[in-house]
């Protein structure tokens, strides 16, 4: 444990986020996603639809990781939360608050891989069966988002007791049915919810069906990619006990993706053991942090 704490302390100077990197990356990623969706939605050919949809799915799977950054950086990058919601969160009905609370809980030492971990539900089924179910559910996920904002959200404001129930049971991207998120929300979360409600109605009323189908498929595939990443980057060892930093790091995997594989593990997410060691590191510092920790580890063993 002490060696891990020392390693983590050696990375403190890398924790400052670079606002320019975040905004440039978000702009490029969003532009690629929309351009690819435009190709898929406007083309009558199968090949263009498949290629456009595939590129859009990869771009959206990258864009979703900005919610991961918001969970850890919070307000350290001024304006990022607003920019992300304008570019991705609201148009794709994926406000960051459905993920931020969940992911911060997942990293707590007292919560990680216990019955209270919102990102892990103990499951005795073979891993391939669990993965088959989650991958199938990912393709339905866009429809659940659409229903959440276009139907459930407005009803929650008028049905007695509905608001508290929706915030507890239909407002968090959790795998664990035992997890109950907080019902108190920050003002920016309410505004994000109202924006998603309004956009869901506008999209249903005005968007061509081909555009809706393309967006649904791309977002569904992006969700499946994100789910698969979670499976690959965790060993899923022992369950139920109070966690330690060593346990979190040991249970996570550092995957040094190269070539086209990096498209599926963007923004340093492959450095997952390192991320659990120092979750406050901005994604653009993970490469330097990885090289530093490897150098220190070699020095200790040399």
PEWOQUI-V776503 format. One record per helix or strand of 3 or more residues. SS is the DSSP state (~ for helix, > for strand). FROM is the first residue (numbers start at 1). TO is the last residue. Records with the same first field share a line. If there is no record, write none. Layout:
SS->FROM-TO + FROM-TO
This chain:
~->2-9 + 12-14 + 19-42 + 46-73 + 80-89 + 97-107 + 127-156 + 162-169 + 187-206 + 209-232 + 245-251 + 259-264 + 272-277 + 283-301
